[in-house]
Amino acid sequence: MTIQWFPGHMAKARRQVTEKLSVIDVVIELADARVPAASRNPMIDEIISNKPRLLLLNKADLADPRTTQAWLAHYEKQGVMAIAIDAQSGQGLKAIITSCQLLTKEKFDKMRAKGIKPRAIRALIVGIPNVGKSTLINKLARKNIAKTGDRPGVTQAQQWIKVGKEIELLDTPGILWPKFEDQLVGLRLATTGAIKDSIINLQEVMVYAIKYLREYYPNVLKERYDMSEDILFSEDVVPIFDHIGRKRGLLMSGGFIDYDKTSDLFLRELRAGKLGRLSFENPAMHREDDKILEES
Ligand code: GDP
């Protein structure tokens, strides 16, 4: 699904999340472990205000494990509770429940002290498109989808999904927009596949990805495509395109390399993890990234 984010849509998306906040105890925010900053909504803190929040770095199976650790340490320093998960395989899902319990402990202790009957923790999943919200909801729900009816304050018909005895999840996640007016954020999201290919220039994305990889993971390109250092570090990226295209037999008539097909195939391999577990952002790199962008 491609979502065109116009100001009206943003306001609506924001309103839909804000409306639900009154009936939930904790927000579960999904980000992409490969690009944790680029894949978050720029106004998320303001939108969820003072609700307890758990940040999930999803698709950790595709991200560089060392970089993911660096991000987790970074968030810990900031006082944001964060865990790395893989919603597709279910890795890390148990920790979601225990983290939600921790985050809501004070509130539930207070409720108990007032003699209010204990109930399940109510949670809402939010995140930008393609970050894995539906995958996570389905995985958490397993066979436990239970219709418990509407709750006051939620305007649309909402269904709550039981996750064990401990948690109830709203079945429709909050969809938020990324910070796409920033060119670098757009390139990072496109590299990882969060932005539909029909609305981006694949060759441009591949140029960015190649420049990034040869800076941070040079061996990946060398090994996957059997590339010499001369080609890898040539001043221009064209020899790299030519090498990969030729290697994969992506030729047009006259023997020219088909750059569109080359970009498409290269990015598909990259996003599927065929070049290994890679992260495209780390907490310490922002200044260096600006340098790569200036050169492209
Ligand atoms: P949503 O738009 O946020 O609901 O995202 P989806 O749940 O539809 O997921 C988008 C794509 O990411 C789908 O192709 C999923 O199979 C894939 N995906 C979701 N979670 C993971 C994960 O943890 N690892 C990997 N490798 N892929 C995932």
Boltz pocket constraint, residues with backbone or C-beta under 6 A from the ligand:
constraints:
  - pocket:
      binder: B
      contacts: [[A, 58], [A, 59], [A, 60], [A, 61], [A, 62], [A, 85], [A, 86], [A, 87], [A, 88], [A, 89], [A, 127], [A, 128], [A, 129], [A, 130], [A, 131], [A, 132], [A, 133], [A, 134], [A, 135], [A, 136]]
      max_distance: 6.0
